[in-house]
């Protein structure tokens, strides 16, 4: 697999050191050089021919660097980290904005052909068990794009272990591009490969909002079986960590490349808002990407009219009131509950938008750590 070649351009040694440490620990990324802001640095960039230049600067310095880079290297992808507010801006035919470490790594990995071919339609077959799955299906049906169709099936009562999964499969599995596995018992997950095969599916999303529903050993078995079928599968933990090219948090971050999963994640996954504020109050919110369960839309509706200074805190409270159905058991590998992590992702989505209007906090990108804890 081709590594993404990265050059770090900054006059701030601590930033350069932190970025190099972070990126060298990321699979598929190769740091090919670092340099300060000086005339000769552009010759070095031309020599190493990076895929992406990461700029650590702010204000007029950032604007000057961008202008010079685009003049010297037309079509180059540039990821800017503003050192004043820690906002991440990605420049390549369009601009995206982020704030946390996952955003930075995702920004660098994001393929250059943004706006390339995307599935115009999507056939989704959902395996539903309990209130958790039903709420997700209803939200996707209500707010998914017009070109999507969503069919669902609720499996019968299943034993803990399935000796013969065939006898529990539905009589008819419709053709589907994407399988959503929304079970609440490991036995349901054991049906996924056979259902994917019958549906001639291209991809599977099996979220892990409770580790008991889908243990890590079973995930490895499913990955291998689906790989043999030529079906890519992702297991976001929690579901609302899913983005267009990755999922999970911190050191567990996993990258993927599948147009069907990416298209789903454009609309449902890690929440993204566009917030308009006037006179210190939230005036309007557009939900650019909802959580699959609908929580982001629920939060957005209630934040209108809230003082900007209280928006991040209130987002966490409204997330709790939805309520989120993620697990409340502390995950040892993450040091927190999935419920708490889900709430932090919601608060961060609001913070990205309102932070420029708040008193400046000492936000620094830590080495190899995210704001989601």
PLY file of the C-alpha trace (Angstrom):
ply
format ascii 1.0
element vertex 373
property float x
property float y
property float z
element edge 372
property int vertex1
property int vertex2
end_header
0.00 0.00 0.00
1.32 3.44 -0.91
2.35 5.49 2.12
1.21 9.08 2.36
4.40 11.21 2.38
4.21 14.15 4.79
6.39 17.25 5.19
6.04 19.36 8.37
6.53 23.10 7.84
6.72 25.30 10.94
8.94 27.70 12.86
7.88 26.15 16.16
10.23 23.29 17.22
7.86 21.86 19.83
5.06 21.65 17.28
7.37 19.97 14.75
8.56 17.47 17.35
5.02 16.67 18.48
3.72 16.24 14.93
6.61 14.02 13.92
6.11 11.81 16.98
2.38 11.55 16.34
2.60 10.83 12.61
5.43 8.31 12.85
3.11 6.17 14.97
0.37 6.15 12.32
0.24 3.31 9.76
0.32 4.48 6.16
1.96 7.83 6.95
5.64 8.62 6.30
7.30 11.83 7.49
9.76 12.75 4.71
11.00 16.02 6.16
10.57 18.94 8.51
11.65 22.52 8.07
11.36 26.04 9.35
9.99 28.98 7.40
12.93 30.03 5.22
13.45 30.46 1.45
15.44 27.22 1.14
12.65 25.12 2.65
10.66 25.29 -0.59
13.58 23.74 -2.45
13.59 20.92 0.12
9.86 20.38 -0.38
10.43 20.22 -4.14
13.16 17.62 -3.65
11.17 15.22 -1.44
7.82 15.70 -3.28
5.47 15.08 -0.34
1.81 14.18 -0.79
0.82 16.53 2.04
2.44 19.52 3.74
1.39 20.10 7.37
1.72 23.77 8.28
1.92 24.86 11.92
1.42 28.62 11.98
-1.17 31.30 12.65
-2.39 34.67 11.45
-0.50 36.46 8.70
2.32 33.90 8.81
-0.13 31.12 7.92
-1.66 33.14 5.09
1.76 33.96 3.63
2.84 30.31 3.75
-0.35 29.15 2.05
0.06 31.69 -0.74
3.67 30.67 -1.34
2.90 26.94 -1.25
0.04 27.20 -3.74
2.17 29.41 -6.00
5.14 27.04 -5.93
3.18 23.75 -5.91
-0.19 24.00 -7.69
-2.53 21.23 -6.61
-0.59 20.41 -3.45
-2.62 19.28 -0.47
-1.98 21.39 2.62
-3.20 20.75 6.17
-2.94 23.84 8.40
-3.06 23.74 12.17
-3.75 27.22 13.50
-1.60 27.55 16.62
-3.92 30.21 18.08
-7.09 28.12 18.30
-5.96 24.58 17.27
-8.42 24.51 14.36
-7.38 22.28 11.48
-8.00 23.46 7.93
-7.54 21.28 4.88
-6.92 22.86 1.50
-7.32 20.92 -1.72
-10.01 22.30 -4.04
-12.17 22.79 -0.92
-11.74 23.43 2.78
-12.68 21.27 5.75
-12.35 22.21 9.41
-11.54 20.10 12.46
-10.08 20.40 15.94
-8.80 17.16 17.45
-5.96 14.74 16.75
-8.22 12.31 14.89
-9.18 15.19 12.57
-5.52 15.87 11.86
-4.66 12.27 11.01
-7.86 11.89 8.98
-7.08 15.13 7.13
-3.64 13.87 6.10
-4.90 10.45 5.05
-7.95 11.74 3.15
-7.40 10.86 -0.53
-6.89 13.78 -2.89
-9.76 12.81 -5.14
-12.39 14.41 -2.92
-15.54 14.83 -4.90
-14.75 11.72 -6.93
-17.33 9.06 -7.83
-19.77 8.34 -5.02
-22.58 5.79 -4.92
-25.70 7.53 -6.23
-27.95 5.01 -4.49
-27.58 2.74 -1.48
-29.44 -0.45 -0.61
-29.16 -1.13 3.10
-30.22 -4.31 4.86
-30.30 -3.95 8.64
-30.28 -6.77 11.17
-32.23 -5.32 14.08
-32.54 -6.53 17.64
-34.16 -4.47 20.35
-34.69 -0.74 20.80
-31.09 0.09 19.90
-31.28 -1.12 16.31
-34.85 -0.01 15.72
-34.06 3.59 16.64
-31.08 3.64 14.25
-33.13 2.22 11.36
-35.93 4.74 11.92
-33.46 7.63 11.94
-31.71 6.49 8.74
-35.05 6.05 6.98
-36.20 9.50 8.06
-33.04 11.47 7.29
-30.96 9.43 4.85
-30.58 10.61 1.22
-33.43 10.00 -1.20
-31.41 7.43 -3.12
-31.25 5.09 -0.13
-33.56 2.17 0.59
-33.52 0.56 4.02
-34.97 -2.89 4.69
-34.70 -4.57 8.07
-35.06 -8.00 9.61
-35.48 -8.94 13.24
-33.97 -12.38 14.01
-35.81 -14.88 16.19
-34.69 -15.79 19.69
-31.27 -17.34 19.29
-29.20 -19.67 21.48
-25.92 -18.37 22.84
-23.96 -20.34 20.23
-25.16 -21.28 16.75
-24.07 -24.72 15.60
-25.89 -24.27 12.31
-26.51 -20.57 11.47
-28.33 -21.54 8.26
-31.48 -22.58 10.12
-31.83 -19.12 11.69
-31.38 -17.05 8.54
-34.32 -15.16 7.01
-36.19 -16.90 4.21
-35.45 -14.00 1.89
-32.44 -11.71 1.96
-32.84 -8.81 -0.48
-29.91 -7.61 -2.56
-27.99 -5.00 -0.58
-24.88 -2.87 -0.92
-24.41 -2.43 2.81
-25.29 -4.64 5.79
-25.93 -2.90 9.12
-25.55 -5.41 11.95
-27.41 -3.95 14.92
-27.66 -6.94 17.21
-27.50 -7.06 20.98
-26.12 -10.59 21.34
-23.03 -12.30 19.90
-25.25 -14.92 18.28
-26.68 -12.28 15.94
-23.20 -11.36 14.75
-22.58 -14.98 13.76
-25.23 -14.56 11.06
-23.49 -11.63 9.37
-21.25 -13.48 6.85
-24.08 -15.67 5.52
-26.42 -12.70 5.23
-23.73 -10.66 3.47
-23.15 -13.54 1.03
-26.85 -13.94 0.26
-27.30 -10.20 -0.19
-24.21 -9.96 -2.42
-23.19 -7.07 -0.17
-20.20 -4.81 -0.75
-19.64 -3.84 2.88
-20.70 -4.39 6.50
-20.97 -1.98 9.43
-21.21 -3.73 12.79
-21.00 -1.10 15.54
-19.73 -2.05 18.99
-21.61 0.12 21.47
-21.47 -2.72 24.03
-18.44 -4.98 24.01
-20.61 -7.84 25.30
-22.63 -7.70 22.07
-19.59 -8.19 19.86
-16.45 -9.44 21.68
-13.05 -8.80 20.13
-12.44 -12.48 19.39
-15.68 -12.69 17.41
-14.78 -9.51 15.54
-11.53 -11.14 14.35
-13.44 -14.21 13.18
-15.96 -12.08 11.30
-13.23 -10.02 9.65
-11.55 -13.14 8.33
-14.78 -14.72 7.03
-15.91 -11.50 5.38
-12.47 -10.94 3.87
-12.74 -14.32 2.16
-16.06 -13.18 0.69
-14.47 -9.97 -0.58
-16.59 -7.87 1.80
-15.01 -5.03 3.78
-16.25 -4.69 7.34
-15.84 -1.99 9.98
-16.58 -2.25 13.70
-16.82 1.33 15.04
-16.52 1.57 18.81
-18.63 3.55 19.54
-20.79 3.89 16.41
-20.52 7.68 16.56
-16.73 7.50 16.05
-17.25 6.55 12.37
-15.94 8.99 9.74
-15.45 8.79 5.96
-12.15 6.94 6.27
-11.74 5.68 9.83
-13.31 4.77 13.14
-12.60 4.28 16.86
-10.67 6.62 19.14
-7.09 7.26 20.24
-4.63 4.40 19.76
-7.46 2.15 18.52
-8.08 4.30 15.45
-8.60 2.12 12.33
-8.44 3.38 8.74
-10.52 1.89 5.94
-11.20 2.56 2.27
-14.63 1.55 0.98
-16.99 3.83 -1.01
-20.17 2.32 0.47
-19.10 2.73 4.07
-17.69 6.18 3.30
-20.96 7.26 1.73
-22.89 6.09 4.78
-20.41 7.92 7.03
-20.92 11.18 5.16
-24.38 11.27 6.70
-24.19 9.17 9.89
-21.31 8.71 12.32
-19.23 11.19 14.28
-21.40 14.32 14.67
-20.59 17.42 12.64
-22.50 20.70 13.02
-22.53 24.05 11.27
-23.53 26.59 13.90
-24.51 30.24 13.38
-24.30 32.54 16.38
-25.43 36.13 16.85
-25.14 38.40 19.88
-23.66 35.62 21.98
-26.53 33.19 21.30
-26.84 30.09 19.09
-29.22 31.18 16.30
-29.23 28.19 13.95
-27.62 24.75 13.63
-27.26 22.59 10.54
-26.57 18.91 11.20
-23.97 18.03 8.58
-23.48 14.52 9.98
-25.86 13.01 12.50
-25.11 10.19 14.89
-26.74 7.07 13.48
-29.14 6.95 16.42
-30.33 10.55 15.81
-28.73 12.03 18.91
-26.97 14.87 17.09
-30.22 16.09 15.57
-31.87 15.88 18.99
-29.07 17.96 20.53
-29.07 20.52 17.70
-32.79 21.23 18.03
-32.36 22.06 21.71
-29.24 24.18 21.43
-30.93 26.93 19.40
-31.32 29.91 21.72
-28.67 28.72 24.18
-25.91 31.23 25.08
-22.69 30.44 23.24
-20.84 30.28 26.54
-23.06 27.38 27.65
-23.40 25.52 24.34
-20.67 22.90 24.87
-21.85 22.04 28.38
-25.51 21.90 27.31
-24.64 19.63 24.38
-23.31 17.08 26.86
-26.45 17.32 28.98
-28.78 16.91 26.00
-26.74 13.92 24.83
-27.33 12.36 28.24
-31.06 13.08 28.05
-31.54 11.45 24.64
-30.45 8.97 26.08
-27.42 7.42 24.45
-27.59 3.63 24.46
-23.83 3.05 24.50
-22.33 0.93 27.26
-21.77 2.25 30.77
-19.01 -0.21 31.69
-15.46 1.16 31.75
-13.49 -0.23 28.81
-10.03 -1.05 30.17
-8.28 -0.38 26.87
-9.83 3.09 26.68
-9.99 3.97 30.36
-13.56 5.21 30.05
-17.10 4.15 29.20
-18.37 4.24 25.61
-21.29 6.34 26.88
-18.88 8.98 28.18
-16.76 8.91 25.02
-19.86 9.32 22.90
-20.85 12.37 24.93
-17.38 13.86 24.50
-17.60 13.46 20.73
-20.88 15.38 20.81
-19.40 18.18 22.90
-16.34 18.40 20.66
-18.56 18.76 17.58
-20.14 21.83 19.17
-16.83 23.17 20.49
-15.28 23.15 17.01
-17.93 25.63 15.90
-18.20 27.93 18.91
-14.59 27.96 20.16
-13.58 31.09 18.18
-16.31 32.99 20.05
-15.17 31.87 23.50
-12.24 33.11 25.62
-9.07 31.51 24.31
-8.14 28.29 26.10
-4.72 26.67 26.06
-5.53 24.06 23.43
-2.40 22.25 22.26
-2.21 19.07 20.23
-0.78 16.51 22.65
1.63 13.89 21.46
-0.37 10.92 20.27
-3.47 11.73 22.34
-6.92 13.02 21.44
-9.30 15.30 23.27
-11.79 12.41 23.54
-10.89 10.65 26.72
0 1
1 2
2 3
3 4
4 5
5 6
6 7
7 8
8 9
9 10
10 11
11 12
12 13
13 14
14 15
15 16
16 17
17 18
18 19
19 20
20 21
21 22
22 23
23 24
24 25
25 26
26 27
27 28
28 29
29 30
30 31
31 32
32 33
33 34
34 35
35 36
36 37
37 38
38 39
39 40
40 41
41 42
42 43
43 44
44 45
45 46
46 47
47 48
48 49
49 50
50 51
51 52
52 53
53 54
54 55
55 56
56 57
57 58
58 59
59 60
60 61
61 62
62 63
63 64
64 65
65 66
66 67
67 68
68 69
69 70
70 71
71 72
72 73
73 74
74 75
75 76
76 77
77 78
78 79
79 80
80 81
81 82
82 83
83 84
84 85
85 86
86 87
87 88
88 89
89 90
90 91
91 92
92 93
93 94
94 95
95 96
96 97
97 98
98 99
99 100
100 101
101 102
102 103
103 104
104 105
105 106
106 107
107 108
108 109
109 110
110 111
111 112
112 113
113 114
114 115
115 116
116 117
117 118
118 119
119 120
120 121
121 122
122 123
123 124
124 125
125 126
126 127
127 128
128 129
129 130
130 131
131 132
132 133
133 134
134 135
135 136
136 137
137 138
138 139
139 140
140 141
141 142
142 143
143 144
144 145
145 146
146 147
147 148
148 149
149 150
150 151
151 152
152 153
153 154
154 155
155 156
156 157
157 158
158 159
159 160
160 161
161 162
162 163
163 164
164 165
165 166
166 167
167 168
168 169
169 170
170 171
171 172
172 173
173 174
174 175
175 176
176 177
177 178
178 179
179 180
180 181
181 182
182 183
183 184
184 185
185 186
186 187
187 188
188 189
189 190
190 191
191 192
192 193
193 194
194 195
195 196
196 197
197 198
198 199
199 200
200 201
201 202
202 203
203 204
204 205
205 206
206 207
207 208
208 209
209 210
210 211
211 212
212 213
213 214
214 215
215 216
216 217
217 218
218 219
219 220
220 221
221 222
222 223
223 224
224 225
225 226
226 227
227 228
228 229
229 230
230 231
231 232
232 233
233 234
234 235
235 236
236 237
237 238
238 239
239 240
240 241
241 242
242 243
243 244
244 245
245 246
246 247
247 248
248 249
249 250
250 251
251 252
252 253
253 254
254 255
255 256
256 257
257 258
258 259
259 260
260 261
261 262
262 263
263 264
264 265
265 266
266 267
267 268
268 269
269 270
270 271
271 272
272 273
273 274
274 275
275 276
276 277
277 278
278 279
279 280
280 281
281 282
282 283
283 284
284 285
285 286
286 287
287 288
288 289
289 290
290 291
291 292
292 293
293 294
294 295
295 296
296 297
297 298
298 299
299 300
300 301
301 302
302 303
303 304
304 305
305 306
306 307
307 308
308 309
309 310
310 311
311 312
312 313
313 314
314 315
315 316
316 317
317 318
318 319
319 320
320 321
321 322
322 323
323 324
324 325
325 326
326 327
327 328
328 329
329 330
330 331
331 332
332 333
333 334
334 335
335 336
336 337
337 338
338 339
339 340
340 341
341 342
342 343
343 344
344 345
345 346
346 347
347 348
348 349
349 350
350 351
351 352
352 353
353 354
354 355
355 356
356 357
357 358
358 359
359 360
360 361
361 362
362 363
363 364
364 365
365 366
366 367
367 368
368 369
369 370
370 371
371 372
